[in-house]
Amino acid sequence: MERSGVELTLVTESLDNSDLGILITHIKGYAAKLEAEKIKERTMRGKRERIKNGKLPTGRGILYGYDYDRERGINVANSDLDTVKMIGHWLIEEGIFLNEACRRLMEKQIPAPKGGYRWSRGTLGRIMRNSAYAGKSYAGKTKMEGKKRVSCSEVDHVLIPDAVDRSAFTWEEWELIQRQLDRNRELSPRNQKLNYLLSGRLFCKLCGRKYYGVPVHGKPYYRCSGRIRLLSDKHCTSKPINASKLDEAVWAEVAKVLEKPRTILAGLQQLEDGMNQESFLEEELDRIAKRLKALDKEQEQLLQWALKGFPEDTVVKENEKINRERAELQRAIQETKKKLEQAKDNHIDVDKIEDLCEIASHNLAGFGYTEKKVAFETLKIKVWIDGNTPPMLQGVLPVPSEVCAMSQPS
């Protein structure tokens, strides 16, 4: 209108319930909605373009330990990154809980991300769970649905290579931190008034889910989480079991083994050699990844053939062959990852078991709740139960069978 020479006069209309007032209200609201949609589209277009160019999108939250370089689109490390590394090494080397890490940080008077000296477990958890500190930064992990931000599926995640100029951890260190955090979560009492010795170590034979501790008339019981309809579509039929009696029965079996530390130590090395396949499986994953990259190059070459006029049938057949091999390799990746995860779960810490045997040989009768928890963790005890048949005990135990049957506690 300005280019056409039309004079604009800005006025304020009183909005009432008359036909004119309702019309003006509608027009203003519709115009504001259109403008908001245009702003959102322009913003998203800019973010997509930055991601396409290998840059972090703007509007992201500040990553503790880094400063955002808008021009290069990367996070540049600052002095706070040393604090992140220190926390990670506490978790890896000492196996402490996040609450203890918070206490140490406050004791050292290290400023928290939002100012002040008060650290929270939630803040540390978000930092330690972020793969960006191990050099893997992703865009597209969340999106807005209306006024709510929701998580996107992993398919929508976009890896931004070299998004940080310096990592806090190697990928192997970051994975060790994740395993320690998972272990801490399983062992944490979480304000429980009753003790559940097998918390995090009790699994259902019927549905594969974990049992959890729950008081029933003031007494501790274990109940399968598959009975919670919010967690499982199929209602698990396994029965609850008395926690005190089950804890006592399991500890009695473990104590029988700990009473013979020489037998444990004699069989450890042989057991470890048979279970530790991590290096082989990691090499296999690396080999598959290289072959997938090679297939990408072969398909690019096929495209060049097609452009140069090669017979269409030949190009199509070669392309189908590549796609079949890619599908097989992707299935192999999933299977190998599962095996690698199992191998890491089965990894044996010989030093810790030797220390446990040494302590047990002097004071097994004096083991309390904490010592028994440590023993279950060190021996990687798992108990499989359905509430109907005798429980089955598994762990790093040098006995003739990996699974030991126990009498059914009532």
C-alpha positions in Angstrom: 0.0 0.0 0.0 2.9 2.3 0.7 4.4 1.6 -2.7 1.0 2.4 -4.3 1.0 5.8 -2.5 -2.0 4.9 -0.3 -2.0 6.9 2.9 -2.3 4.7 6.0 -4.0 6.0 9.1 -3.6 4.0 12.3 -6.6 4.0 14.5 -7.7 2.1 17.6 -11.1 0.5 17.4 -13.0 -0.3 20.5 -13.8 -4.0 20.6 -17.3 -4.8 21.8 -19.9 -7.5 21.1 -21.3 -5.7 18.1 -20.9 -7.2 14.6 -18.1 -4.8 13.8 -16.3 -5.5 17.0 -16.4 -9.2 16.5 -15.2 -8.8 12.9 -12.2 -6.7 13.9 -11.3 -9.2 16.7 -11.4 -12.0 14.1 -9.3 -10.2 11.6 -6.7 -9.2 14.2 -6.5 -12.7 15.6 -6.2 -14.3 12.1 -3.5 -11.8 11.1 -1.5 -12.5 14.3 -1.8 -16.3 13.7 -0.5 -15.9 10.1 2.4 -13.8 11.2 3.3 -16.3 13.9 3.3 -19.1 11.4 5.5 -17.1 9.0 8.0 -16.3 11.8 8.1 -20.0 12.8 8.6 -21.1 9.2 11.4 -18.6 8.6 13.1 -19.7 11.9 12.8 -23.4 11.0 14.1 -22.7 7.5 17.2 -21.0 8.9 17.8 -23.9 11.4 17.4 -26.5 8.7 19.9 -24.6 6.5 22.5 -24.4 9.3 22.1 -28.1 10.1 22.5 -28.9 6.4 25.8 -27.0 6.4 27.0 -28.9 9.5 26.4 -26.2 12.0 24.5 -26.3 15.3 21.1 -24.5 14.9 20.6 -21.3 16.8 18.2 -21.0 19.7 19.7 -24.0 21.5 20.3 -24.0 25.2 23.8 -23.2 26.4 25.9 -26.3 26.9 27.7 -26.2 30.3 31.5 -26.1 29.7 31.1 -24.5 26.2 30.5 -21.1 24.6 28.5 -20.9 21.4 30.4 -19.6 18.4 27.6 -18.3 16.2 29.8 -17.7 13.2 31.3 -21.2 13.0 28.2 -22.8 14.5 30.1 -24.9 17.0 30.5 -25.0 20.8 33.9 -23.8 22.0 35.3 -25.2 25.3 35.8 -23.0 28.3 37.2 -23.6 31.8 34.0 -25.2 33.0 34.7 -28.2 30.8 37.4 -29.3 33.3 34.6 -29.5 36.0 32.7 -31.9 33.7 35.8 -34.0 33.2 36.4 -34.1 36.9 32.8 -35.3 37.6 33.1 -38.0 35.0 36.3 -39.3 36.4 34.7 -39.5 39.9 31.9 -41.7 38.4 34.3 -43.9 36.5 37.1 -44.3 39.1 35.2 -44.1 42.4 31.6 -45.2 41.3 30.1 -42.4 43.5 26.4 -41.3 43.3 25.3 -38.0 41.8 24.3 -36.8 45.3 27.9 -37.2 46.5 29.2 -35.4 43.3 26.9 -32.5 44.2 28.2 -32.4 47.7 31.8 -32.3 46.5 31.1 -29.5 44.0 29.4 -27.4 46.6 32.3 -28.1 49.1 34.8 -26.9 46.5 32.6 -23.8 45.9 32.4 -24.4 42.1 29.6 -22.3 40.5 26.6 -24.1 39.2 25.5 -23.6 35.5 22.7 -21.2 36.5 24.7 -19.3 39.1 25.3 -19.8 42.8 26.9 -22.8 44.4 23.9 -25.1 44.8 24.1 -28.1 42.5 21.3 -30.6 41.9 21.2 -34.2 41.0 19.0 -33.5 38.0 21.4 -30.9 36.6 24.4 -33.3 36.9 22.3 -36.1 35.4 21.5 -34.1 32.3 25.1 -33.2 31.8 26.5 -36.7 32.3 23.9 -38.2 30.0 24.6 -35.7 27.1 26.6 -37.4 24.3 27.8 -34.0 23.1 30.5 -34.2 25.8 31.9 -37.3 24.0 31.9 -35.5 20.7 28.5 -36.6 19.4 26.1 -33.7 19.0 22.7 -34.1 17.5 20.0 -31.8 16.1 16.3 -32.7 15.8 16.1 -34.5 19.2 13.0 -32.5 20.2 10.2 -30.6 18.4 7.3 -28.4 19.4 3.8 -29.8 19.3 1.5 -26.9 20.0 3.0 -25.3 23.2 4.6 -28.6 24.4 8.2 -29.8 23.5 8.3 -33.5 22.8 11.1 -35.9 22.0 11.7 -37.1 18.4 12.5 -40.7 17.4 16.1 -41.5 16.8 15.4 -41.7 13.1 14.9 -37.9 13.1 18.1 -37.2 15.0 20.8 -35.5 12.8 24.5 -35.9 13.8 26.4 -32.7 13.6 30.1 -33.7 13.1 32.8 -31.5 14.8 30.1 -29.6 16.8 32.5 -29.1 19.7 36.1 -28.0 19.4 37.2 -30.3 22.3 35.5 -33.2 24.0 35.4 -33.9 27.7 35.5 -37.7 27.3 36.3 -40.4 24.8 33.4 -42.4 23.6 34.6 -45.4 25.7 34.8 -43.2 28.8 31.3 -41.8 28.2 29.9 -45.4 27.9 31.5 -46.2 31.2 29.8 -43.2 32.8 26.4 -44.3 31.4 26.8 -47.8 32.9 27.8 -46.3 36.2 24.8 -44.0 36.2 22.5 -47.0 35.3 24.1 -49.0 38.1 23.6 -46.2 40.6 20.0 -45.8 39.7 19.4 -49.5 40.3 21.2 -49.4 43.7 19.7 -46.2 44.9 17.3 -46.5 48.0 15.3 -43.6 46.6 13.8 -42.6 50.0 12.6 -46.1 50.7 11.4 -46.6 54.2 11.9 -50.4 53.8 15.1 -52.1 52.6 14.9 -54.1 49.3 18.2 -55.9 49.0 17.4 -57.3 45.5 16.2 -54.0 44.1 17.2 -53.7 40.4 18.3 -57.4 40.3 15.0 -59.2 40.3 13.4 -60.1 36.9 10.2 -61.8 35.9 10.4 -65.1 34.0 7.1 -64.5 32.3 7.4 -61.0 30.8 11.1 -60.2 31.3 10.4 -57.0 33.3 11.9 -56.0 36.6 10.3 -56.5 40.0 10.1 -53.5 42.2 9.8 -53.1 46.0 6.4 -52.1 47.4 5.1 -52.2 50.9 2.0 -54.4 51.5 0.3 -53.8 54.9 3.6 -52.4 56.2 5.7 -55.4 55.0 8.2 -55.3 52.1 7.2 -57.2 48.9 8.5 -57.5 45.4 5.9 -57.0 42.6 6.4 -57.4 38.8 6.3 -54.1 36.9 4.5 -55.9 34.1 1.4 -55.8 36.3 1.3 -52.0 35.8 -0.9 -51.4 32.8 0.8 -48.1 32.0 4.1 -50.0 31.4 2.8 -53.1 29.7 -0.1 -53.8 27.3 -0.3 -57.3 28.6 -1.1 -57.7 32.3 1.6 -60.0 33.8 0.1 -62.8 36.0 3.2 -63.3 38.2 2.5 -63.1 41.9 4.1 -60.7 44.4 6.7 -62.3 46.8 7.7 -61.5 50.3 10.9 -59.4 50.0 12.4 -60.3 53.4 12.2 -64.0 52.8 13.5 -63.8 49.2 16.4 -61.6 50.2 17.3 -64.0 53.0 17.1 -67.0 50.7 19.2 -65.4 47.9 21.9 -64.2 50.4 22.1 -67.7 51.8 23.0 -69.1 48.4 25.6 -66.3 47.7 27.1 -66.8 51.2 27.7 -70.5 50.4 29.9 -69.5 47.5 31.7 -66.7 49.4 32.6 -69.2 52.1 34.9 -70.8 49.6 36.9 -67.9 48.2 39.7 -70.2 46.8 37.1 -72.0 44.6 36.0 -68.6 43.2 39.4 -67.3 42.5 40.5 -70.5 40.8 37.7 -70.4 38.3 37.6 -66.6 37.6 40.2 -66.4 34.8 38.7 -69.2 32.8 35.2 -67.7 33.2 36.4 -64.3 32.1 38.2 -65.7 29.0 34.9 -67.4 27.9 32.7 -64.3 28.5 34.8 -61.3 27.5 34.3 -60.8 23.7 34.1 -57.0 23.7 37.1 -56.4 21.6 36.1 -58.9 18.9 32.5 -57.5 18.7 33.7 -53.9 18.6 36.0 -54.8 15.7 33.1 -56.5 14.0 30.9 -53.4 14.3 33.8 -51.3 12.8 34.1 -53.7 9.9 30.4 -53.6 9.1 30.4 -49.8 9.3 33.2 -49.6 6.8 31.4 -52.0 4.5 28.2 -49.8 4.6 30.3 -46.8 3.6 31.7 -48.7 0.7 28.2 -49.6 -0.4 27.3 -45.9 -0.4 30.2 -45.3 -2.7 29.1 -48.2 -5.0 25.6 -46.8 -5.3 27.1 -43.4 -6.2 29.1 -45.1 -8.9 25.9 -46.8 -10.1 24.3 -43.4 -10.5 27.2 -42.3 -12.6 26.8 -45.4 -14.8 23.1 -44.6 -15.3 23.9 -41.0 -16.4 26.5 -42.3 -18.8 24.0 -44.6 -20.5 24.8 -48.0 -19.1 22.1 -50.6 -19.7 19.2 -50.0 -17.3 18.7 -53.7 -16.4 22.4 -53.9 -15.3 22.1 -50.8 -13.1 18.8 -52.0 -11.5 20.2 -55.5 -10.7 23.3 -54.1 -9.2 21.3 -51.6 -7.1 19.0 -54.3 -5.8 22.1 -56.4 -4.9 23.5 -53.5 -2.9 20.2 -52.9 -1.1 20.0 -56.6 -0.1 23.5 -56.5 1.3 22.8 -53.3 3.1 19.7 -54.8 4.8 21.7 -57.8 5.9 24.5 -55.6 7.3 22.0 -53.5 9.2 20.5 -56.6 10.8 24.0 -57.8 11.6 24.7 -54.4 13.3 21.6 -54.9 15.6 22.5 -58.4 16.5 26.2 -57.5 17.2 25.2 -54.5 19.3 23.0 -56.8 21.4 25.9 -59.3 21.8 28.2 -56.4 22.7 25.8 -55.2 25.4 25.6 -58.6 26.9 29.3 -59.0 26.8 29.7 -55.7 28.7 27.1 -56.8 31.2 29.1 -60.0 31.7 32.4 -58.3 32.0 34.2 -59.5 35.1 36.1 -57.2 37.4 38.6 -59.7 38.9 40.2 -57.1 41.3 36.8 -56.3 42.9 35.9 -60.0 43.3 39.3 -60.7 44.8 38.8 -57.8 47.3 35.3 -59.1 48.1 36.6 -62.6 48.7 39.3 -61.2 51.0 36.8 -59.3 53.1 34.4 -62.3 53.1 37.1 -64.7 54.4 37.5 -62.5 57.5 34.0 -61.2 58.3 31.3 -62.9 56.2 29.0 -63.2 59.2 29.3 -59.5 59.8 27.9 -58.5 56.4 25.1 -55.9 56.7 22.7 -54.4 54.1 25.4 -52.3 52.4 28.0 -55.1 52.3 25.5 -57.5 50.8 24.5 -54.9 48.2 28.1 -54.5 47.2 28.5 -58.3 47.0 25.5 -58.6 44.7 26.8 -55.8 42.5 30.3 -57.3 42.3 29.1 -60.8 41.5 26.4 -59.4 39.1 23.6 -61.3 40.8 20.3 -61.6 39.0 17.3 -63.5 40.2 14.6 -64.7 37.8 11.2 -65.3 39.3 7.5 -65.6 38.4 6.0 -66.0 41.9 4.9 -69.5 41.1 8.0 -71.6 40.6 11.3 -71.7 42.6 13.5 -68.6 41.8 16.6 -69.0 39.7 19.8 -67.3 40.6 22.4 -66.2 38.1 25.7 -64.4 38.5 29.5 -64.6 38.1 29.8 -67.7 40.2 32.3 -70.5 39.5 29.8 -73.4 40.1 29.0 -76.3 37.8 25.8 -74.6 36.5 25.3 -70.9 35.8 21.8 -71.2 37.2 21.2 -72.3 40.8 17.8 -73.4 42.0 16.5 -72.5 45.4 13.6 -73.6 47.5 10.5 -71.4 47.1 10.2 -68.9 49.9 6.6 -68.5 51.1 
